[in-house]
Amino acid sequence: MDPHGCETRTSKEGHQRTLQALDQSDRYTLPTYSRPDIIIERGKGAFLFDTEGRSYLDFTAGIAVTALGHADATVAQVLYDQATKLVHISNAFHNENAGKLAQKIITTTRQHGGDWAYQLFFSNSGTEANEGALKFARKWGKHIQGNDKYEVVCFTNAFHGRSMGALSATFNPKYREPFSPLVPGFVRVPFNDTEQATRAITEKTCAVIIEPIQGEGGIHAASAEFLKALRSRCNEKKALLIFDEIQCGLGRTGKLWAHQHYGQHCQPDMLTMAKPLANGIPIGAVMTNAKVADMLVIGDHGTTFGGNPLATAAALSVFERISEPAFLDTVTVSGALLKDGLMSLKEQYPDIIQQVRGQGLLLGLQFSKDPAPLVKIARKHGLLILTGAGNTVRIVPPLNIKPKELCLGLEKLGKALQQFL
């Protein structure tokens, strides 16, 4: 048994299985990912375990997805019960879970001050949610002004997905350039630059899309003044304001939605969500206000799998738990504990850690050099972390992580930093 009560295999048996599985993967899957030579076999709570019996404290949460940790018993039971009843019927028919989930998300958002929230469209992922929101925005432009109102304003360091529309709004050239030319009409301006954004939003603008707190782009938060200016300018030019909260929403910052930290003057017209909504079961959604919803008609958009009975059953269970005020309060407390620990590490290593950024359990460490080697060192110490743009390490553990696990992770990170100097 390992220290967490999980059975381990012999090293020889586990090593052989790992080599066989890695060979199989290399032979038969496209090489689009850079992954370490380990095979993750199972997880429990904040921990993952590989085929050779090694344990890892997971400060990645599947890239901010497993909000309730791995192998959550309640989610597993919901999935089992639903799978024995009904998994898929397509959107040619209603299912009993999708409507319940939509009502729960809308009404809860309103209870948290989001009176703008009106209706939902369910997708399979965050990329698809953003793609849907961009489509809705293009139709909005035609509805308001005709074919000339089609431009979308987006921002430096943004990441909105890898489909052609979402990729067109994404900043990093390494993601975009191999697939150019992309969708026309996207105007990119510096993040948090109110003056340039105001100039960019014109009569031709149908929408502005922004992450209130950027994730993959390096954990950069929009200023309240910037979001307020975007809201005001969108109102002036009859453009839609889209908040991409795929990584920063659904409790990650200690509030249901990240933009709620900015007050009532920073409300969107559409909001996209996905990652933690069903704790790893693929699902996303676009939440719209009434003026967007009333413009859309049957046939404007669709999906085969989006909102299926299995995914929405899981999402309903997860959303009910992570939207509870008491749960959100624990995220705030945990986030403060983690941030204090990261600040202490910054004080110990001021030459390599330049800044600690973020909110709740969406935190970033800005380094003075490429932190990719640190990720490998930390993994050897049993800690999983992620990189982000601009020499940043993202710290995004499960939202229900225990204080002692946060302390353990900080201890492991400290040991890794000693070797990273």
JOLINLIN-V514786 format. One record per residue. N is the residue number from 1. PHI is phi in whole degrees, 0 to 359 (* if undefined). PSI is psi as a letter, one per 40 degrees, with the letter a starting at -180 (999 if undefined). D_FIRST is the distance of its C-alpha to the first C-alpha in whole Angstrom. Layout:
N/PHI/PSI/D_FIRST
N/PHI/PSI/D_FIRST
This chain:
1/*/i/0
2/273/i/4
3/300/e/7
4/259/e/8
5/84/e/6
6/256/i/5
7/290/h/4
8/245/i/6
9/270/i/9
10/294/i/11
11/300/d/13
12/295/d/16
13/295/d/16
14/296/d/14
15/297/d/17
16/294/d/20
17/296/d/19
18/297/d/19
19/300/d/23
20/294/d/24
21/292/d/23
22/294/d/25
23/297/d/28
24/299/d/28
25/297/d/29
26/297/d/31
27/286/d/33
28/241/e/34
29/238/i/33
30/295/i/36
31/276/g/35
32/261/e/35
33/234/i/32
34/260/h/31
35/231/i/27
36/289/i/24
37/276/f/23
38/227/i/20
39/241/h/19
40/281/h/17
41/257/d/15
42/200/i/14
43/213/i/15
44/206/h/14
45/63/b/17
46/269/e/18
47/244/i/15
48/238/i/14
49/224/h/12
50/262/i/14
51/290/e/14
52/256/e/13
53/87/e/9
54/278/i/11
55/253/i/11
56/224/h/15
57/281/h/17
58/265/h/19
59/262/f/23
60/248/d/25
61/49/f/24
62/62/f/25
63/62/g/28
64/63/f/29
65/254/d/28
66/279/g/25
67/299/d/26
68/257/e/24
69/79/a/21
70/267/i/19
71/56/f/18
72/297/h/21
73/295/d/21
74/293/d/25
75/299/d/25
76/299/d/24
77/292/d/26
78/299/d/29
79/296/d/28
80/297/d/28
81/299/d/31
82/288/d/33
83/295/d/32
84/277/e/33
85/249/d/36
86/192/h/37
87/256/d/36
88/209/h/39
89/222/e/43
90/76/i/44
91/273/e/46
92/287/e/49
93/223/i/48
94/283/i/47
95/235/i/43
96/285/e/43
97/273/d/40
98/297/d/41
99/295/d/44
100/297/d/42
101/294/d/40
102/301/d/43
103/299/d/45
104/296/d/42
105/293/d/41
106/294/d/45
107/293/d/46
108/292/d/43
109/301/d/44
110/295/d/48
111/296/d/46
112/268/e/45
113/99/e/48
114/265/g/48
115/297/e/52
116/290/d/52
117/296/h/49
118/227/d/51
119/215/i/49
120/234/i/46
121/239/h/46
122/268/h/42
123/237/a/41
124/258/e/38
125/199/i/37
126/291/d/38
127/304/d/40
128/292/d/42
129/297/d/43
130/295/d/44
131/299/d/46
132/296/d/47
133/298/d/48
134/293/d/50
135/297/d/52
136/299/d/53
137/294/d/54
138/297/d/57
139/294/d/58
140/303/d/59
141/300/d/61
142/294/d/63
143/296/d/63
144/275/d/64
145/223/e/66
146/100/a/66
147/292/e/65
148/277/e/66
149/257/g/63
150/225/e/60
151/287/i/58
152/238/h/55
153/270/h/54
154/225/a/51
155/225/i/49
156/299/i/48
157/70/e/44
158/289/i/44
159/226/h/41
160/237/e/42
161/133/a/41
162/241/e/41
163/285/i/44
164/296/d/47
165/287/d/49
166/297/d/45
167/293/d/45
168/295/d/49
169/267/e/48
170/272/i/45
171/275/d/46
172/303/h/44
173/302/d/46
174/295/d/44
175/277/d/43
176/270/d/46
177/299/d/49
178/297/e/47
179/242/e/48
180/286/i/52
181/283/i/54
182/265/a/52
183/291/h/54
184/287/i/57
185/97/e/57
186/262/h/55
187/246/h/56
188/255/h/53
189/228/i/54
190/296/h/52
191/297/h/49
192/69/e/51
193/258/g/54
194/297/d/56
195/297/d/60
196/291/d/59
197/295/d/57
198/299/d/60
199/293/d/62
200/287/d/60
201/275/h/60
202/236/a/63
203/297/d/65
204/277/e/63
205/281/h/60
206/266/d/58
207/199/i/55
208/239/h/53
209/242/h/49
210/208/i/47
211/272/h/43
212/304/d/44
213/229/h/41
214/289/h/40
215/261/c/37
216/302/d/36
217/286/e/40
218/120/e/38
219/59/g/38
220/247/h/41
221/266/h/43
222/291/i/46
223/282/i/49
224/299/d/50
225/296/d/54
226/294/d/53
227/297/d/51
228/296/d/54
229/294/d/57
230/298/d/55
231/300/d/55
232/295/d/59
233/292/d/60
234/297/d/58
235/299/d/60
236/296/d/64
237/260/e/63
238/56/f/62
239/254/i/59
240/270/i/55
241/255/h/52
242/251/h/49
243/261/h/46
244/273/h/43
245/248/f/40
246/296/d/37
247/260/d/35
248/267/e/37
249/266/a/37
250/57/f/35
251/90/e/34
252/300/d/33
253/260/e/36
254/97/e/35
255/238/i/38
256/303/d/38
257/237/i/40
258/298/d/41
259/293/e/44
260/290/e/45
261/291/e/44
262/260/e/48
263/95/i/50
264/292/e/52
265/280/e/54
266/238/f/51
267/262/i/51
268/271/i/50
269/264/d/52
270/220/i/49
271/223/h/45
272/254/i/42
273/219/i/39
274/188/c/36
275/344/c/32
276/273/e/30
277/303/d/33
278/236/f/30
279/59/f/27
280/120/e/27
281/282/h/29
282/298/h/32
283/196/i/35
284/216/i/38
285/198/i/41
286/248/h/45
287/257/h/46
288/237/i/50
289/274/i/53
290/293/d/55
291/292/d/58
292/284/d/55
293/301/d/54
294/291/e/58
295/277/d/59
296/273/i/56
297/229/i/57
298/304/h/56
299/97/e/55
300/293/d/55
301/205/i/51
302/193/i/48
303/198/i/45
304/283/d/44
305/262/d/40
306/303/h/41
307/74/f/40
308/290/i/39
309/303/d/38
310/292/d/34
311/295/d/34
312/286/d/36
313/296/d/34
314/296/d/31
315/296/d/33
316/298/d/35
317/295/d/32
318/294/d/30
319/298/d/34
320/301/d/35
321/280/d/31
322/282/e/32
323/269/e/36
324/294/h/36
325/307/d/37
326/296/d/34
327/295/d/32
328/298/d/34
329/296/d/35
330/292/d/31
331/297/d/31
332/299/d/34
333/295/d/32
334/297/d/29
335/298/d/31
336/295/d/33
337/298/d/30
338/293/d/29
339/295/d/33
340/300/d/33
341/295/d/30
342/292/d/31
343/295/d/35
344/296/d/34
345/295/d/32
346/299/d/36
347/294/d/37
348/285/d/35
349/232/g/36
350/293/d/39
351/284/d/40
352/246/d/38
353/261/h/37
354/268/d/40
355/201/i/39
356/245/h/37
357/231/i/38
358/123/a/37
359/217/i/37
360/60/b/34
361/254/f/31
362/239/g/33
363/235/i/33
364/225/i/34
365/251/h/34
366/270/h/37
367/254/i/37
368/276/e/40
369/214/i/39
370/302/h/37
371/272/e/33
372/305/d/32
373/298/d/30
374/297/d/29
375/300/d/27
376/292/d/25
377/297/d/25
378/299/d/23
379/298/d/20
380/295/d/20
381/271/e/19
382/84/f/16
383/230/h/19
384/256/h/21
385/226/i/25
386/240/i/28
387/267/i/32
388/222/a/35
389/294/i/39
390/69/f/40
391/58/f/38
392/249/i/36
393/255/h/32
394/269/h/31
395/243/h/28
396/224/g/28
397/286/i/24
398/304/i/24
399/289/d/27
400/259/f/25
401/298/i/22
402/277/i/22
403/306/d/24
404/293/d/21
405/286/d/19
406/297/d/23
407/296/d/23
408/297/d/20
409/296/d/21
410/296/d/24
411/297/d/23
412/296/d/21
413/296/d/25
414/300/d/26
415/296/d/25
416/294/d/25
417/297/d/29
418/299/d/29
419/274/e/29
420/275/e/31
421/302/999/34
